[in-house]
Amino acid sequence: MVDTIARVRSGKLIFETMVDLDAAMRLKRGEQISISDVIRDNAIYLDQKKGMRAGAPELQNVFGTADFALVVEQIVKKGAVEDNQEFREGSLEKRKKQVVDFLVRNAIDVGTRRPFLPEMLSNSIRDAGIKIEDKPVETQINDIVDKLKKVLPIKIETKKIRIKLPAMHTGRVYGFLKEYKERENWLENGDLVMVLNIPVGIQMEFYDKLNAATQGSAVTEEVREEQ
């Protein structure tokens, strides 16, 4: 665990407190995490180095509450969390492992149709000069695979499905589905029909997320050939 400072500015005032670096960054990314895992102090400061504490009236005025845990949560989510080179490098290494794990489960050799070994994928990512970003794998994997094709005969093994979404759920799940979209068709009643290419290794995870977001109202079918 690494302690660091989270701070947020409001007008001329700066509010800061100590937090756990990893837990705070996870909270800031929107992950479900207990605020007790984030907190590493017992006060909110106007100047942490000088020990100048913020008073309850100031907290109430800026954050709408003087509750310590709720204020810390707002500071982390809305403000800045100091990180360091070691943390950034560790985060990127974790993300690279996630990318390699994804490719092991979902990518095949075009010629042999066999999966790749993790070491080969990791070395190829390095040899191709690919920069792994600290963001969700699904938002960068297509670009990574395109660059890997320069050094490997690689492709993502996918299953094509057609989904019909009721209009009431399209706003909630469109952003999630567009990462896999091949084509879409909006119906006159607001329903959405999409054809998606889903990596075979995440099918169960995909359906679980889709059903949870639509209360099971999405209609899906496998597309075995172009229709």
Backbone bond lengths (Angstrom), bond angles and torsions (degrees), N, CA, C in turn:
res aa  C-N    CA-C-N  psi(-1)  N-CA   C-N-CA  omega(-1)  CA-C   N-CA-C  phi
1 M - - - 1.461 - - 1.522 109.46 -
2 V 1.330 115.77 139.14 1.461 122.55 179.43 1.513 108.46 -124.40
3 D 1.334 117.23 124.79 1.456 121.47 177.13 1.518 109.90 -87.11
4 T 1.329 114.87 145.01 1.452 119.94 178.68 1.517 108.49 -151.92
5 I 1.325 116.74 -179.66 1.464 121.60 -177.88 1.523 109.94 -105.93
6 A 1.339 115.19 134.04 1.462 121.51 169.36 1.518 107.03 -110.10
7 R 1.330 116.59 136.80 1.465 119.29 -177.82 1.522 110.68 -145.16
8 V 1.322 114.29 153.80 1.457 120.46 176.11 1.528 107.91 -142.42
9 R 1.319 116.23 143.96 1.469 121.29 -179.96 1.527 109.30 -101.57
10 S 1.313 115.75 138.73 1.462 121.93 173.37 1.524 107.64 -136.32
11 G 1.316 115.95 104.32 1.461 119.73 -174.55 1.514 109.98 64.32
12 K 1.324 116.49 -124.89 1.462 120.75 179.71 1.523 112.38 -90.43
13 L 1.337 116.80 -5.43 1.453 120.64 -176.19 1.527 111.40 -96.90
14 I 1.337 115.34 144.17 1.457 122.01 174.47 1.532 107.84 -120.15
15 F 1.311 116.43 125.17 1.455 121.92 179.74 1.526 108.07 -108.04
16 E 1.333 116.63 130.69 1.457 119.78 -177.71 1.521 111.82 -145.35
17 T 1.338 114.42 156.42 1.457 121.13 179.30 1.518 108.97 -158.66
18 M 1.329 116.67 162.31 1.457 120.93 179.25 1.532 109.70 -84.40
19 V 1.338 116.02 139.39 1.458 121.65 179.37 1.526 108.95 -140.16
20 D 1.323 115.64 163.50 1.462 120.46 171.33 1.524 108.03 -78.14
21 L 1.310 117.19 126.93 1.461 121.96 -172.77 1.517 112.50 -60.04
22 D 1.322 117.45 -52.51 1.461 120.30 -176.56 1.520 111.40 -64.01
23 A 1.328 117.24 -46.28 1.462 120.90 -179.10 1.529 111.19 -64.10
24 A 1.337 116.55 -40.27 1.470 120.07 179.61 1.527 111.40 -64.45
25 M 1.320 117.14 -41.44 1.461 119.77 179.52 1.521 111.03 -66.72
26 R 1.321 117.15 -35.73 1.467 120.29 176.75 1.526 110.54 -65.64
27 L 1.326 116.72 -42.62 1.465 120.80 176.97 1.515 110.74 -62.33
28 K 1.320 116.37 -41.77 1.468 121.18 -178.85 1.525 111.07 -64.84
29 R 1.348 117.25 -31.52 1.467 120.92 178.21 1.521 112.62 -78.77
30 G 1.322 116.84 -3.53 1.459 120.00 177.55 1.514 114.47 94.22
31 E 1.335 117.88 9.58 1.455 120.68 179.16 1.529 110.23 -74.61
32 Q 1.337 115.54 152.75 1.455 120.62 177.23 1.525 109.09 -78.27
33 I 1.312 116.24 114.50 1.459 120.46 -178.31 1.521 108.49 -150.72
34 S 1.321 116.73 143.20 1.454 121.14 179.90 1.523 110.32 -69.83
35 I 1.332 116.22 135.82 1.457 119.72 -179.67 1.524 110.73 -64.79
36 S 1.325 117.12 -23.41 1.468 119.99 178.16 1.524 111.53 -65.35
37 D 1.345 117.33 -25.61 1.462 121.01 176.85 1.526 111.78 -77.08
38 V 1.328 115.94 -18.29 1.468 121.83 -178.68 1.523 111.23 -87.58
39 I 1.319 116.31 -41.01 1.468 122.64 -172.50 1.533 112.06 -66.16
40 R 1.336 116.21 131.87 1.458 122.31 175.72 1.530 111.47 -133.53
41 D 1.320 116.45 21.48 1.464 120.49 -178.41 1.516 107.50 -149.28
42 N 1.326 117.21 179.87 1.464 120.72 177.05 1.519 111.71 -127.93
43 A 1.340 116.48 16.37 1.456 119.91 -178.22 1.524 110.74 -153.53
44 I 1.330 113.98 158.41 1.466 122.17 171.35 1.521 106.81 -106.21
45 Y 1.314 116.77 132.67 1.460 121.54 -174.52 1.527 112.24 -113.92
46 L 1.325 114.39 150.48 1.461 120.97 167.33 1.520 109.52 -88.47
47 D 1.320 116.22 -25.80 1.460 123.13 172.99 1.523 106.59 -150.13
48 Q 1.316 115.97 100.47 1.461 120.93 -173.19 1.530 111.63 -64.59
49 K 1.342 117.11 -38.83 1.457 120.86 -178.69 1.525 111.98 -63.67
50 K 1.321 116.88 -35.34 1.457 121.16 -179.37 1.519 112.10 -91.53
51 G 1.331 116.69 -3.80 1.460 120.11 179.81 1.512 113.77 73.13
52 M 1.329 118.19 21.90 1.469 122.06 -178.88 1.528 108.92 -82.64
53 R 1.315 115.87 108.28 1.454 120.90 -176.61 1.529 111.45 -84.04
54 A 1.316 115.42 147.98 1.467 120.88 173.18 1.521 108.61 -81.83
55 G 1.320 116.38 138.78 1.457 120.95 179.87 1.517 111.50 -84.19
56 A 1.328 115.34 161.78 1.463 120.99 179.81 1.534 112.30 -56.85
57 P 1.353 119.49 -42.31 1.476 119.13 178.94 1.533 112.16 -60.37
58 E 1.333 117.23 -39.66 1.469 120.76 179.20 1.522 110.65 -65.64
59 L 1.333 116.45 -42.50 1.472 120.19 179.11 1.526 110.33 -64.79
60 Q 1.318 116.16 -44.27 1.462 120.25 -179.63 1.522 110.93 -61.96
61 N 1.315 116.21 -40.73 1.462 120.66 -177.58 1.531 112.08 -67.39
62 V 1.333 117.05 -39.54 1.464 120.90 -175.57 1.528 112.30 -88.15
63 F 1.339 116.90 -41.83 1.464 119.89 -172.48 1.531 113.76 -105.14
64 G 1.332 116.14 -6.43 1.451 119.37 -179.53 1.513 113.24 76.87
65 T 1.315 117.56 8.34 1.447 123.50 178.78 1.525 108.86 -162.85
66 A 1.332 116.11 154.47 1.460 120.98 173.31 1.516 110.33 -109.08
67 D 1.340 116.62 5.93 1.465 120.90 178.37 1.530 109.03 -66.56
68 F 1.320 116.53 122.63 1.458 121.39 -172.04 1.529 112.82 -57.79
69 A 1.340 117.05 -49.24 1.461 120.52 -176.54 1.526 111.56 -63.61
70 L 1.336 116.21 -40.26 1.463 119.55 -179.98 1.530 111.43 -67.65
71 V 1.326 116.51 -35.68 1.467 120.07 178.21 1.526 110.37 -68.22
72 V 1.333 117.07 -43.32 1.468 120.22 177.68 1.525 110.39 -58.58
73 E 1.319 116.48 -43.67 1.464 120.37 179.70 1.521 111.10 -59.26
74 Q 1.331 117.28 -42.91 1.470 120.70 179.27 1.521 111.43 -66.57
75 I 1.326 116.19 -40.61 1.462 119.57 179.93 1.526 110.66 -61.07
76 V 1.331 116.49 -45.24 1.463 120.40 -179.16 1.528 110.92 -65.33
77 K 1.322 117.05 -45.83 1.461 120.41 -175.26 1.531 112.79 -71.29
78 K 1.316 116.82 -36.89 1.461 120.11 -174.50 1.525 113.43 -97.97
79 G 1.325 116.22 -20.52 1.460 119.48 -174.12 1.512 113.59 -104.67
80 A 1.310 115.13 -152.01 1.463 122.07 -177.25 1.521 109.29 -115.73
81 V 1.322 115.33 142.20 1.456 121.92 176.02 1.520 107.51 -114.63
82 E 1.337 116.79 120.60 1.461 119.82 179.96 1.526 109.75 -67.67
83 D 1.317 115.63 127.29 1.461 118.59 174.39 1.532 108.47 -116.00
84 N 1.328 116.04 -173.07 1.459 119.30 179.80 1.524 109.03 -144.17
85 Q 1.306 116.81 171.29 1.458 121.02 -175.58 1.521 111.41 -61.37
86 E 1.320 116.81 -40.03 1.463 120.55 -179.54 1.522 110.91 -61.95
87 F 1.342 116.09 -41.88 1.462 119.50 179.59 1.516 111.34 -66.72
88 R 1.336 116.78 -43.12 1.466 120.01 -179.59 1.528 110.64 -61.92
89 E 1.335 115.83 -43.55 1.458 119.34 -179.97 1.532 110.87 -64.94
90 G 1.336 116.49 -38.47 1.455 119.93 178.29 1.516 112.18 -65.79
91 S 1.330 116.62 -39.88 1.467 120.93 179.03 1.523 111.02 -64.30
92 L 1.328 116.16 -42.04 1.459 120.06 179.99 1.522 111.46 -68.17
93 E 1.331 116.99 -34.86 1.457 119.98 178.12 1.528 110.53 -66.88
94 K 1.333 116.71 -39.85 1.464 120.64 176.19 1.526 110.52 -63.11
95 R 1.339 116.19 -41.17 1.457 119.72 -178.90 1.526 110.34 -68.00
96 K 1.326 116.96 -37.73 1.467 119.58 177.41 1.523 110.36 -62.42
97 K 1.325 116.89 -40.50 1.469 120.23 177.81 1.523 110.69 -62.99
98 Q 1.328 117.03 -38.77 1.460 120.59 177.79 1.529 110.76 -63.10
99 V 1.340 116.22 -40.69 1.462 120.51 178.45 1.525 110.48 -63.21
100 V 1.333 116.51 -46.59 1.463 120.69 179.81 1.528 110.45 -62.51
101 D 1.335 117.82 -43.74 1.462 121.23 178.69 1.524 111.08 -60.74
102 F 1.335 116.36 -40.94 1.462 120.77 178.23 1.528 110.62 -61.43
103 L 1.326 116.16 -44.55 1.465 120.12 -178.27 1.527 111.78 -68.98
104 V 1.323 117.57 -35.38 1.466 120.41 176.72 1.528 109.96 -60.48
105 R 1.337 116.76 -39.31 1.458 121.33 -176.49 1.526 113.26 -81.65
106 N 1.337 116.78 -26.01 1.465 118.98 -168.98 1.523 115.85 -122.06
107 A 1.324 117.99 -13.61 1.464 119.68 -176.14 1.521 110.98 -104.18
108 I 1.341 115.42 150.53 1.461 121.23 177.05 1.518 109.90 -134.58
109 D 1.324 115.13 160.77 1.457 122.64 171.88 1.519 107.84 -76.13
110 V 1.322 117.17 124.38 1.461 121.30 -176.59 1.527 111.49 -58.24
111 G 1.332 117.15 -36.77 1.461 120.86 -177.14 1.513 113.81 -77.64
112 T 1.334 117.00 -47.91 1.469 120.77 -175.01 1.521 113.02 -95.80
113 R 1.345 117.17 -16.26 1.464 124.16 -175.96 1.531 111.68 61.59
114 R 1.308 116.06 24.89 1.455 120.92 176.37 1.528 109.80 -102.12
115 P 1.340 117.21 153.96 1.473 119.52 176.14 1.522 111.19 -71.81
116 F 1.308 115.26 161.87 1.460 121.75 178.85 1.522 110.21 -93.98
117 L 1.322 116.15 150.67 1.450 121.32 173.91 1.536 109.64 -76.99
118 P 1.339 117.67 146.87 1.468 120.65 -178.60 1.525 113.32 -54.96
119 E 1.324 117.14 -41.03 1.467 119.92 -178.11 1.522 111.47 -63.48
120 M 1.337 116.85 -40.24 1.464 119.75 179.09 1.524 110.93 -64.18
121 L 1.329 116.26 -42.11 1.467 119.86 179.28 1.516 111.20 -64.92
122 S 1.327 116.49 -44.32 1.460 120.35 -179.65 1.524 111.28 -62.21
123 N 1.338 116.76 -43.26 1.465 120.42 178.93 1.522 111.43 -66.45
124 S 1.321 117.15 -37.29 1.466 120.92 -179.38 1.522 111.04 -68.79
125 I 1.327 116.71 -37.95 1.467 120.14 175.74 1.523 110.00 -60.27
126 R 1.327 115.85 -42.16 1.465 120.41 178.12 1.525 110.95 -66.71
127 D 1.343 117.18 -46.52 1.462 120.87 -176.27 1.524 112.10 -65.49
128 A 1.342 115.92 -31.91 1.465 119.67 -179.80 1.524 112.07 -82.34
129 G 1.338 116.70 -2.36 1.464 120.45 178.98 1.511 113.23 66.27
130 I 1.327 116.48 32.18 1.458 120.75 -176.56 1.523 110.15 -80.86
131 K 1.305 116.31 130.94 1.454 122.20 178.74 1.524 109.03 -94.92
132 I 1.341 116.13 114.37 1.457 120.98 176.14 1.522 108.11 -83.20
133 E 1.327 116.62 127.99 1.457 120.90 -179.49 1.520 110.54 -97.63
134 D 1.314 116.02 154.14 1.463 121.02 179.75 1.523 109.25 -84.52
135 K 1.322 115.37 70.93 1.452 123.03 176.41 1.528 107.72 -149.00
136 P 1.330 118.48 166.22 1.469 120.60 -175.23 1.524 112.99 -51.31
137 V 1.335 115.34 141.28 1.466 121.28 -176.44 1.523 111.32 -57.50
138 E 1.345 117.23 -43.65 1.465 119.53 -174.14 1.515 113.46 -63.71
139 T 1.345 117.68 -21.95 1.457 119.83 -179.12 1.524 112.79 -84.15
140 Q 1.334 118.56 -8.94 1.463 120.75 -178.24 1.519 113.30 -128.31
141 I 1.341 117.85 -4.97 1.457 119.79 -171.69 1.524 112.70 -66.93
142 N 1.331 118.12 -35.20 1.467 119.49 -179.32 1.528 110.91 -63.21
143 D 1.318 116.58 -41.77 1.466 120.72 178.45 1.525 110.57 -66.52
144 I 1.331 116.82 -38.86 1.461 121.00 178.80 1.517 110.96 -63.37
145 V 1.325 116.81 -45.41 1.470 120.87 -179.53 1.527 110.58 -64.00
146 D 1.331 117.20 -41.53 1.465 120.33 178.21 1.530 111.11 -57.58
147 K 1.322 116.66 -40.51 1.461 120.37 179.71 1.528 111.56 -74.64
148 L 1.329 116.61 -33.96 1.465 120.11 178.19 1.528 111.65 -66.56
149 K 1.315 117.52 -27.90 1.462 121.14 -179.46 1.526 112.05 -60.74
150 K 1.324 116.27 -18.69 1.459 119.92 178.80 1.525 111.50 -72.80
151 V 1.332 116.44 -21.56 1.473 119.75 -177.56 1.525 113.16 -124.69
152 L 1.348 117.32 -10.61 1.465 121.54 -179.89 1.524 110.85 -137.69
153 P 1.343 117.96 145.41 1.472 120.83 173.76 1.532 109.20 -82.36
154 I 1.324 115.90 72.03 1.457 121.19 -168.94 1.525 112.08 -112.41
155 K 1.325 115.79 147.26 1.454 121.03 169.51 1.528 108.22 -151.85
156 I 1.332 115.26 155.71 1.453 120.86 177.64 1.534 108.73 -85.76
157 E 1.320 116.29 124.45 1.454 121.35 176.31 1.522 108.36 -76.35
158 T 1.330 116.43 119.50 1.461 119.99 -175.02 1.524 111.25 -127.05
159 K 1.318 114.15 163.31 1.457 121.66 171.86 1.527 106.97 -119.45
160 K 1.330 116.17 131.66 1.460 120.27 -177.94 1.527 109.39 -90.44
161 I 1.331 116.14 128.96 1.463 120.45 177.68 1.526 110.14 -132.29
162 R 1.317 114.21 153.14 1.475 120.98 174.40 1.528 107.51 -108.66
163 I 1.321 115.99 133.80 1.455 122.01 -179.68 1.517 109.95 -123.87
164 K 1.327 115.67 134.96 1.464 120.33 171.26 1.516 107.98 -112.73
165 L 1.325 115.84 119.32 1.459 122.18 -176.12 1.520 110.75 -108.04
166 P 1.337 117.91 129.10 1.466 120.07 172.84 1.527 110.39 -61.51
167 A 1.322 116.14 146.63 1.465 121.25 -175.61 1.523 112.46 -54.86
168 M 1.339 117.35 -34.61 1.464 120.24 -175.19 1.528 113.00 -65.97
169 H 1.337 117.70 -17.14 1.465 120.29 -176.71 1.531 113.78 -108.67
170 T 1.325 117.85 -6.57 1.466 119.05 -172.33 1.523 112.89 -62.86
171 G 1.330 117.21 -40.27 1.462 119.95 -179.20 1.512 112.28 -64.25
172 R 1.336 116.58 -31.85 1.451 121.16 -176.45 1.518 112.82 -76.23
173 V 1.337 117.30 -34.18 1.469 119.37 -171.10 1.532 114.12 -113.73
174 Y 1.327 117.63 -5.07 1.470 118.57 -175.65 1.531 111.39 -59.91
175 G 1.328 116.75 -44.00 1.461 119.81 -178.96 1.514 112.55 -60.83
176 F 1.320 116.52 -35.08 1.461 122.13 178.43 1.526 111.01 -70.10
177 L 1.335 116.72 -40.27 1.462 120.60 -174.84 1.525 113.72 -79.66
178 K 1.318 117.62 -26.78 1.462 119.46 -172.30 1.527 112.79 -64.71
179 E 1.342 117.16 -20.99 1.461 119.73 178.38 1.530 111.67 -64.94
180 Y 1.326 117.32 -21.88 1.469 121.82 -176.45 1.531 112.10 -113.40
181 K 1.317 117.65 6.50 1.467 122.20 -170.18 1.523 112.77 -70.37
182 E 1.325 115.07 132.87 1.457 121.36 168.05 1.520 109.81 -99.73
183 R 1.320 116.48 -45.48 1.466 120.69 175.07 1.521 108.81 -157.47
184 E 1.325 115.37 165.01 1.459 120.71 -179.64 1.516 110.70 -144.19
185 N 1.330 115.80 158.05 1.455 121.77 179.45 1.521 108.54 -147.06
186 W 1.331 115.95 117.48 1.458 121.04 178.96 1.526 109.27 -88.45
187 L 1.315 117.06 126.86 1.453 122.24 179.84 1.524 110.91 -86.41
188 E 1.317 115.98 162.54 1.465 120.42 -175.70 1.522 112.58 -62.11
189 N 1.327 117.43 -29.42 1.460 120.23 -179.47 1.516 113.30 -85.05
190 G 1.336 117.46 4.90 1.452 121.44 178.83 1.514 114.66 94.40
191 D 1.335 116.54 -8.83 1.469 119.40 176.06 1.525 109.53 -67.84
192 L 1.315 116.17 157.17 1.460 121.38 -178.04 1.518 110.02 -124.98
193 V 1.326 115.73 130.56 1.463 121.85 174.13 1.527 107.21 -111.17
194 M 1.335 115.91 125.47 1.458 121.02 -179.43 1.519 109.80 -128.91
195 V 1.332 115.33 144.99 1.458 121.44 169.56 1.513 106.57 -108.30
196 L 1.337 115.69 124.77 1.454 121.90 -174.23 1.521 111.12 -121.24
197 N 1.314 116.05 152.49 1.458 122.34 170.62 1.523 107.50 -111.39
198 I 1.326 116.45 107.37 1.454 122.62 -174.73 1.520 109.82 -100.85
199 P 1.335 119.49 125.16 1.470 120.56 174.18 1.522 110.52 -55.40
200 V 1.327 116.14 133.73 1.463 120.06 -173.12 1.528 112.67 -61.15
201 G 1.310 117.13 -28.73 1.459 120.09 -175.71 1.511 114.91 -75.83
202 I 1.348 117.94 -10.25 1.461 119.57 -178.15 1.521 111.87 -120.81
203 Q 1.327 117.72 18.03 1.456 120.11 -176.07 1.526 112.95 -58.64
204 M 1.330 117.64 -48.53 1.457 120.24 -178.10 1.523 110.80 -63.25
205 E 1.320 116.41 -43.19 1.461 121.11 178.03 1.525 110.47 -61.94
206 F 1.343 116.52 -40.49 1.462 121.71 179.85 1.522 111.08 -62.75
207 Y 1.322 117.39 -49.76 1.457 120.95 -178.08 1.525 111.47 -65.16
208 D 1.322 117.14 -38.02 1.463 119.76 177.98 1.528 110.64 -61.66
209 K 1.324 116.37 -43.91 1.461 120.83 -179.10 1.528 110.70 -67.95
210 L 1.335 117.07 -40.66 1.462 121.24 179.68 1.520 110.50 -64.40
211 N 1.323 117.62 -47.12 1.459 120.87 -178.01 1.520 111.90 -65.52
212 A 1.328 116.76 -36.71 1.463 120.01 178.65 1.526 110.99 -66.03
213 A 1.333 116.67 -38.51 1.469 121.03 -176.90 1.523 112.39 -76.25
214 T 1.328 117.42 -25.74 1.476 121.08 -176.00 1.519 112.84 -112.97
215 Q 1.329 116.91 8.53 1.472 121.42 -176.39 1.534 111.62 53.68
216 G 1.320 115.30 34.12 1.458 120.79 176.22 1.519 114.65 75.15
217 S 1.334 117.67 13.24 1.473 119.93 -175.31 1.523 113.49 -89.93
218 A 1.328 118.73 -7.62 1.466 120.70 177.96 1.530 109.51 -75.26
219 V 1.321 115.83 135.88 1.464 121.46 178.70 1.527 108.13 -101.07
220 T 1.328 117.22 123.84 1.458 120.84 -177.25 1.521 110.72 -124.41
221 E 1.317 115.40 150.36 1.462 121.49 173.77 1.521 109.07 -150.67
222 E 1.322 115.61 146.59 1.455 120.20 178.71 1.519 109.96 -77.98
223 V 1.327 116.25 136.66 1.466 121.57 176.79 1.520 107.06 -100.81
224 R 1.316 116.57 107.63 1.473 120.78 -174.50 1.523 111.97 -83.14
225 E 1.303 116.96 -22.48 1.472 121.02 176.29 1.509 108.34 -152.77
226 E 1.327 116.92 159.88 1.456 121.79 -176.40 1.508 109.99 -57.10
227 Q 1.358 115.40 128.48 1.443 121.40 179.02 1.520 110.19 -127.10
